[in-house]
Amino acid sequence: MNEHLGSLYAYTLPFHVTFFYALLALAVLYLALTQFGVRSKNYVLRIRYFLPIYHMLLSFLVLTGLILWAYYSYEPKFNAIKMLLILIALIALSAVGYKKLKRYAVAGELEKFKKFALIKGICDIILIIIAGI
């Protein structure tokens, strides 16, 4: 541990925890956005406008996580590795979800995307909860 970064750690930890809960709330909001109003003409736009906010918050979590991890001198601890792997999984799921959204929107098969988004949203929530445990 790096005792010189103790005050920075104490300052950053509440932000990291707040961003965690906000990301969890956004994952639930994503699930709601994708499951309701599929027949609306703004369905795709609503999801596309939401995703940058989700990714911005994810980047805030990464930044605060790296600051917190510096306190531990970047030692490969179980929780840090678990959070990194979950971060990679969340980014990958988001990329796959966006690609499917574009494909299904062009084909006019948004009901298929709705089914996929339900599974993706539940997986996102589970992964975020596992990261917080």
N, C-alpha and C positions, 0 to 999 in steps of 0.2 A: 504494500500500500504506500501511496505517496501522501504523506501527512501535509505537505505543502499545498495540496489541492483540497484539503478538508473543507474549507469555507466554500469553494466552488461546488463541491459535491453537495453540501447542505443546501446551497442556493438552487442547484439544478434539479435535485430529486423531486421536489413538488411539481415542477413543470413536467417532468417525465411522466409522473403518475397521472397528472391531469390530462396530458396528451393521450395516455393509454385509455383512459375512460372516454375521452372524446372520440378516439378511433373506434372503440367498441360501439358507441352511440351512432357513429357514421356507418358502421357495418350494418346495424339494425335499420338505419334509414335507407341504405342501399337496398336491403331486402324489401322494404316497404315500397320504394320507388319502382322496383322491377316487377312487383307482383300486382300492383293496382294500376288501372288505366292503360292497359295494353292497347286498346283500340283507339286511344287518343292520338291525334296527329303529332303531339309534342312528346310522345313517349321516349323516342330516341334522343331528342334534344335534352330532355330533363336528365337523362342518365349521363349524357356527354358533358353537361355542365356540372354535374355532381362530381365526376371522377377527378378533376384537378384539385378540388378541395380535399378529397380523400387522400390523394397522393401528396399534397402539401403537408397534411398532418402526419402522414407516414414519414416524410422527410424530417419533420420536426422531431419525431420520435428517434430517428436515426441519429440526428445531431446531438440531442440530449443524452442518448445512450452512449455515444462515443465519448462525450465529456465525462459521464459517470464512469465509464470503463477506464478512462485515463487515470482516475483515482486508484484503480487497482493495477496500474502499470500495464494494462492490456494483457493481463494474465488470462489464459484460456480457461475460464471458469465454466461450469456446466450451464448456469443460467444465461451467461452471455452468449455461449455457443447456441443454446436453444433459441434465444431471441433472434440471433442472426439467421439461423435456418428458417425460422418462421417468417422473418422479413423477406427472405428470398422466395419462400412459398407464396406469400401474399402478393408480391410483385408479379410472380409468374401467373398466379391465378387471375390477377387483374389484366395482364396482357392477353391471356387466352380469352377472358370474358369480353374484352373490347373487340378482339378480332371476330369473335362469334357474333357480337352485336352488329358489327358492320356487315358481316355476311348475311345474317338473318334479316336485317333491315332492307338490304338491297333485294333479297329474294321475297320479301313480304311475309316472312314466317316468324313473326315476333312471338307467337305462342311457344314455339320451340325454344326461343331465347328465354322466355319466362320460366320454363322448366329448368333450363340450365342455370339461370340466375338464382333460382331457389336453392339448388344444390350448392352453388358457389357461395351464396350468401351465408348459408349454414356453415359451410367449411371455413369461411372467413371468421365468423363469430367463434367457432370452436378453436381455431388456431390462435386468435387473439386472447381468448381466455386461457389457453395452455401457456401462452407467453407470459401472462400475468401471474400464473401460479408459482 
